[in-house]
Amino acid sequence: MDVELRGITKRFGSVTANRDVDLKVTSGEVLGLLGENGAGKSTLMNVLCGLYSADEGEILIDGKPVAFAGPGEAIAAGIGMVHQHFMLIPVFTVAENVVLGVEPTGRFDHLDLRRAREQVRAINDDYGLEVDPDALVENLPVGIQQRVEIIKVLFRSADVVIFDEPTAVLTPQEVEDFFNIVKGLRDDGKAIVFITHKLNEILEIADRISVLRAGEIVGGGEVGELNAAELAELMVGRPVSFDVKKTPFDPGEVLLEVEDLTVLRDNDDLAVDRIDLTVRRGEIVGIAGVQGNGQSPLIEALTGLRRVAGGTVRFKGRDITHASARDRHKMGFAHIPEDRQRTGLIPAFTIAENMVLDSYYEDRFSAGPNMRWSAVNAAAAQAAADFDVRTKSVFNTVATLSGGNQQKVIVARELSRDTEFLIAAQPTRGLDIGSIEYIHSRIVEAREEGDGVLIVSSELDEIMALSDRILVMFKGRIVAEYDGASAEKGVVGLAMAGAAA
């Protein structure tokens, strides 16, 4: 099935998200769709999936115009989407998740789970997905959960499959397996739209590439006609450097020392299992691992947001195991949290208010019960300028900013003061190449100025580009350590999957 978007324009009030976009994907090809955050990729795909109606333009399937009144009609027409954040019910089995909403029924309209299992097995066999129909989703690794999402789409007879940032939480080995699945779908005649900000991946998997910038198609072509540097420049409108430039590794004193640390989850399950680690001044230590292996509870414990069940945390020789988050902030801790919207920012607050969320009580911003708003606004404006937060005014709410600019607000808040230790969790999650380049430069700058830096990221490329030392977490433990300058991606990836445990 061939799908064409012709002259698509979509407006939200005075904002034009897509302007006169032409896009075509044909049966048996993978179209790579690139663009910065806010470029209009998701809006365009939501138009194709029936979630939005275009203000101008038309959708054609096999040359015939169609109009979708909702996503159900798009699904019925053969268009399916695998979302970045999986839409699965953890306590349901694979088969139950796959048939949810389109359940096969038998006599008296009773759910026919036997037939559901058979249908899932048939899709498994056709595409080599190897998923147990009776497995509970909550017990499956993320790579297999993604396969469940693919089965859901195929179960609904999709001929066009849209993947939105599909490799965000996969190990290198899982990415390789996933690419084999995508190639199988393509070879079976499916039309694939592959949305990602990872240029190396798009160059490997796509047959053709289109680039969106500011809601318009600005370039593209066959994969062999473009290289990564040219694509990055098309995305952001300027040349982009892929190299992380650092001075030679010359670490100083030990800043953070963790011994025998044990941390529990909210349900009292073991999250961090007696780990040891150190971070020295002028050193970036990266923690690699598939998300869900204890990294988040570890970061919460180190920043004072979660109680420690056992072990010791020392900073510059001082026991801070039970110190509060504010005490650590006063010691010079900076923290870039993993979820900018849930734990890093208050979207309804202004940019200026978000800039002082963790320092509003300081004398420079507060006079007893009264805020010194002139000082807050002046500091926020300066930080926004210094850290390239692109906004017309610091009095705008954070919710009006793109994801990249929201992340810059957090980085500005944390690093526009004297710091000694930076903890950065998923610092560039969901960001485009231009924002990634900027955030990386600021992290390296903190290291060059003598801070100790601890980074947790599910992006192995990011860990390997930034880290002086690499630690791998698996099931709550540090299972491997590598020198950042000589580590091999495949070896680290195997350790992430448990090969070194």
Order of alpha helices (4+ residues) and beta strands (2+ residues): beta-beta-beta-alpha-beta-beta-alpha-beta-alpha-alpha-alpha-beta-alpha-beta-alpha-beta-beta-alpha-beta-beta-beta-alpha-beta-beta-alpha-beta-alpha-beta-beta-alpha-alpha-beta-alpha-beta-alpha-beta-beta-alpha
